[in-house]
Structure formats: C-alpha cells, structure tokens
Amino acid sequence: MSTVAITAADINKLRQMTGAGMMDCRKALTENNGDFEAAIDWLRKKGAKVAALRGDREAKEGVVLAKTTADNKTGIALCVSCETDFVSKNADFVAFAQTIIDAAVAANVKSIDELNTVAIGGAKIADLVNDKLASIGEKIGITKFERVDADYVASYIHGANRIGVLVGFSKATTAEAGKDVAMQIAAMNPVAVDADSVSAATVDRERAIVTEQIKNDPKMAGKPDEMINKIAEGKLNAFFKESTLISQPFVKDSGKSVGDYLKSIDGSLKVTEFKRVALG
C-alpha cells in the first residue's frame, strides 16, 4: 500500500506521460508508492498501451538548440527551459538561447557547470541566466546538455526548437544523410544505435515486462516456463527492431531500414552515437 499521498496532479502527470486512463494511473501510482517510472512499468506489465516509454518530459517549455563546430567534429545540444510557451516563443528569449549555444561551441565546453562559467560580453552565463530570470519573472535555466564527438557530427532542430538531435558518424558524409538520420531520431526516439548498444538495465527491464505480459495472458495459463521464455525472447527481438536506430524502418522509405539507408550512402558508414534533447 502506498505511503505517499497520490494527488490529482500526479495522476494527471502520469496520464499525460502514458495516455492511460485515470483510474489505471491512480492504481499504478498507488501500487508503486508514487514512483513514476515504476508506475509506467506496472501499466505496461498489465498490458496498457503506454504512449511514452522514456522520460524526456522534464522541461515543459523552453528552447532546444543543436549546433556543430565548423569542422563537424563536435556537436552540442542544450535546452534553456522556462515556464510558459509565451516566453519560449519570444524572439528575444530564442536569441538569448542562441547566444548560449554559440558560446558553448566556441568555448568547447563539456558540461553545464563548465558552460555556466563561460563569459559573454564580460558576464558569466550563470549570471546572465539570473538576470534574464529577474527580467522576465519566470524560472529559467540550462536544464539539459549533450555533446557528441566523432569523425563527422550532424545536428538537427525539429518542431520550433522543441527537439534537438546530434548524430555521430564513423566518417564524413553528406549534409543530407546527416539530416535524414537526425530526423529519424527526432521522430522515432530510438533507445540506442543497435541491439548490442542497448544497456543491460534496459534489456532486463523489457524482458521482465514482456514476460509479465505473457504470464497475464489467459491463453498462456499453465504453459511451461520454457515456452514463456521463448515467446519473451521473440518479443524482446521485436522491441530491438522497433526501438534501435539501425533496425527501425526508415521514415522516408519504410521499405528499408535505417541500416539499409546508410549502406546505400556508403557501405562502410556507421552511426557511432547519438543524443536527443526534447521538450515534453
């Protein structure tokens, strides 16, 4: 039994995250003591169709930007968050965010803490953020920061500064290929480049969820564990196909995978890593 008070706001937040019904969300949170990640897993184990599998919804409003160095060897993506869309759509606020990412790339920073110490016009970025907070009357901050270093890095900004993507490649490629793969990541939100690069924790979590789903299926009542485990592995392979970049159907041509698309560009071209920063 939950020892944490589950509020209407909590229930609504889980509904927004998952698309599940109000009563299901209430029960999921109650059964899991208010833990949102555990509640999402609980819903999935019960067979609920969950809209969002991963947490990219921390920053409700703000500006997401992505930019590479001139030689395309390094890319930085960040989010300057705020409280309302009125501010996030304001041209001055967007320009303010742009000065921050320009400074981040120019100074070759590797973290938010390092970025906050960079000076623009003689003032540290941390102080400029505080000044902006005071002038607009909303809580703002640099809430997300990602960096990719590779032989070639492509950047892409989608949806009026709501999603930023960086993609690292094993070798130089065309701007069009870089954008195509970045757009795929923006649209389909893969969990990893390929099955081998999915974290062990994610694999264990998905295996536990699909196994519980199978056990909850009345048609599987009394079936031996060996059969259940075999079906679970099949579902896990389906998860890899749907959720890893190289195996996903290419959004611009669903008849081929992203891996097939890369081979059509250059047989030796590989994606080494990617980062996706999103508002939600």
N, C-alpha and C positions, 0 to 999 in steps of 0.2 A: 504493500500500500504506500502511496506517495506521502512523504513527509513535507513536501514542498507545495505551497498553495498554487494551484493552477488557475491563472487569470484568464479572462476573456481575451485579453491582448495576446497571451501566449498561444491560445487556441487559434486565434486569427492568424498569427505569425506562421504557425505550422500549416494552416490551410493555404496560405499564400505560397509557402515553400513547396508544398506537395500536391495541392489540388484535391486532397482527400476531404471527406465530409466532416462536418463539425463534431459530431458525436465520436467518430473514429479518432479524430485528432485529440479530443478530450481524453479518451481512454488511453491512447498511445502515450500521452504526456503523463497521465496518472500512473500508468503501469511502469513508467521509466523514470519516475521521480523528477520530472521536468527536464530531462536531458533530451535536447532536440535531435541530436544525431542518433541516439538510441531509439527515440520515438520513430524516426524515419525508417530505421531498420525493422522495427516492430511492425509498422504498417506494411512494409514490403513482404515480410515473412507471412503476414496474414493475407497476402495476395492483392493488396491495394496497388493500383497503378499510380506510382509516385512521379510527379512531374519533374522534380529536381533531385538528382542523386548526390550532388556535391554542393558544398556550401560556397557559393560565390555571390551571396546576397547581403554581405555585411554592410556595405556602403549603399544606402538607399539612393542618394543623389550625389552628383559631383561631375567631374570631368576626368575622363580616362584618355591618356595620350601615349603614343608609342613612337619612338624615333631611333634611327641608327646613326652611327658615325659615318663620315663621308666615304670611308673605305669599306663600309658594310661589314666590318669585323666585330662590331659590338652593337647591341641594341638595348635600350632601356624602355620600360613601360611603367607608368605610375598612375595613381588615382589621387586627385586632390578632391576630397569629399566636402560636402556641405549638407545642409538640412532640407532645402527645398529646391524644386526644379526651377523656380523663378530665378534663383541665384545661379544654378548650374547652366542655365541657358543665356545668362547675361554675358554680353560680348567682353566686358571688362574682366569678368571672372575667368572666362576661357583664355583670354590673353595673359592673365596672371599665371594660370596653369602652364601655358606655353613657355613663359619665361623660366619657369622652374625646370621643365624638362630640357630646355635648351641649355640651362646651366648644368644640369645633371650630366648631359652628354659631353659638354665642353670640359667639365672637371673630371670626367671618367670615374664617377662615384660608384660605390659597390653596395651601398645600403642607405636606408632612410636617415639613420643617425649621421652618416657622413654627409649626406645631402643637406641636412639642416644646418651644417656649419659652413656651407659654401656661401660666398658673398655675391650679391648682385647690387651693383652701384654703391658699394661700401657697407651694405647691411646684410647680415646673415639671413638666410632663407627662413630660419625658425622665427626670427624677429619680424620679418615681412609677413609671415603667416599670421602672427599675433596681431599685427597692425591691421591686416585685412579682416580678421575676426572682429576687431573692435569697430571697424568702419561699416561693416555690413550687418552686424548684430546676429550672426549665426556662427555656430560651431563649425570650424573648418579645419582641415589638416591633411597632411600627406599620409594616407592610410594604407596604401599598397605600393610596393616597389618590386619590380622584377628586372633581371638582367640576363642577357644571353650573349655568350662569346663563341664564335665559330668562324670557319673559313669564309662563310657568307651568311649574313643575317638579314632577313626581310622583316619589315614592320607593316602593320595594317591597323587602321582605326575604323571601327564599324558603328553604325547607328547613332550618329550625332554625339560622338565621344562617349559612348556607353560601353564599348568593348575595345580593348587594345590587345594585339597579338604580336609576339615575336617568334620567329622561326629560324632555327639554326640549321644550316646545310653543310654537308661534308665538303662541298666545293662550290665555286662560283656558278651561279645560274642566272637565268633571265629575271628581270623585274616581274614579268607576267607570271612566271612559275612561282616565284616567291609570294606574290599576291594571291594566286589561286589556292595555295596550300594554307596560307594565313586565313583566307576567307572560310575555308573548310573548318579550321579550328574554331573560328568565331561562331560559325553556325552550328557545329555538331559537338563542340565541347568534349573532345576525347580525353580519356584519363591518362593516356601515355602514348608514346610513339608506336610501340608494338607490344605484343603479349609478353615478351621477355623483360620489358622495362616496367611492367605493372608492379607496384610494390607488393611485397608478400602480405602486408596487412590488408590491402585491398582484395587480393585473391582470397585470403582466408575469410574475409567478411562476405564476399559474394558467394563463396562456396557454402557458408553457413546459411545464408539467406535462401539460396535456391534449394538446398537440402530441406530446409524447414517448409518451403512452399510445397515440395513434393510430398512430404510426410502429411501435410494438411489436406492433400487431395484425397477425397473419399475413394477414388478409384485405385489408390495405391495402398489402401488398408491391407495389412497383412503381408505385403510384399517384402522379400528378403532385403537386407541391407546392401548386399552386393548389387542388386538391381537398382536400388535407390541411388547408390553412389555412382553407378554408371550413367544414369539419367542426369544426375547432378553435374557430372563432368561434361556431358553434352551441352547442358545449359550454360556452363561456365565458358565453353568454347564459343557459344553464341554471344555471350557477353563480350568476349575479346573481339569478336568480329564487329560488333556494333559500337564498341567503346574505345578501340585503339585506332589511332590515326591511319596507319598504313593499310589496315584491313577494312576500314569504312568505305562504303560506296562513295565515289567522288560526286560531290554535289552538282557539278557542272555536266556530269555524264554518269548516271547511275549504273550504266552498263559495265563500268570498270571501277576498280578500287583505287584509292589514292596511291597505293604502291604501283599499280599498273600505270597510272598517270606519270609518276616520277620516272619509271622506266622508259616511257615514250619520250620524255625530255632528254634523259641521259641515263644509260644503263647502270652507271656507277654512282648516280646521285642519291644521297641518303639524307633523311632528316635526322639530325643528331639530338636535338631537343627543341622544346617549345614552351612558351609561357603565355598564359591567357589571363588578362585582368578584366574584370567585368563589374558593372553595377548590377543590382538586382532588386 
